[in-house]
Amino acid sequence: MSAFGEAPTYFFWIEGLPNLVPKVPLNDPMGFSFYSRIHHICIDVGMYLLGLHIIAALWIIAALWHEFVKKDSVLRRMWPLTGR
């Protein structure tokens, strides 16, 4: 919102925040399209990181379930510091 248009920048109920980037015309190579591409790349990276986080959390839950519910020592075999 800082780079595009003449509208003030809002953050929740706070109005009139300073611009994070200067206002530039739409056809400027360092303008709205540049920041839009960066924004979309950050969204994609964030989604992949969230997905990896969810997978890791599920892996840990499964390992703990094997260790404390089934008691089949899967966690000990997966843990690199144990002597197997």
N, C-alpha and C positions, 0 to 999 in steps of 0.2 A: 504494500500500500504506500510505502514511502516513495517508491520510484515512479509510481504511476498516478496520474490524475492530480487534481487540486484538492481532493477531500482531505480533511485532517486524519491523522493516524489515531486510532482508538486501541486501547488495551483494556478489555473488560469495561469498567465504568470510567476509566481515566481518559480524558480528552486532551488533544493538543500536545501529544508527545513529540519530541524532536524527531526529525527525519533520520533514519538510519543510513540511507543512501540519498544522494542528491536527485532531485526531480530532473528527468531527461526526456527528450522527445521519443516517440515510439520507434522512429526509424534510426535512432542512434545505435551503433553496434554494441555499446556498453550500456544499453538502456533496459527497458522492460523485458525484452526477450532473453537477454543475457541472465538477468536475475531469475527469470522464470525457469530457465534451464537448470540453474543451480538449485533452485527450490525443488524441482522434480527429481533431480539426482539425489538430493538429501532425503526426500520421501522414500525413494527406492532403497537406498542404503539403510534407512531406518526400518523399513519393512523386513529386509533380509536379516538385520540384527535382531529384531523382535522374533522372527521365526527361529533363528538359531537359539535364542534365549529360551523359547518355549520347548524346543527339542531337548536342550540340555536339562531343563527342569524335569521333563518327563523321564529322561534317562536316569536322573538321580532318584526320582520317586520310585521307578521300577527297581533300581539297585537296592534301595532301602527296603522295599517290600520283600525282595528276595532274601535279604539279610535277616530281617526281624520277624517276618511272617512265615515264610517258607523255610527259613533257616537252612538254606542249601549252599551257603558260602560263595555265592556268585560275586558278591561285592569284594570279598577277599581275593578272589582270582582276578578281578578286574583292576584292583588297586595295584599300581606299579611298585609300591614300596614294601609289599609283603613278600615273603619268601615262597609263596605258592605252596 
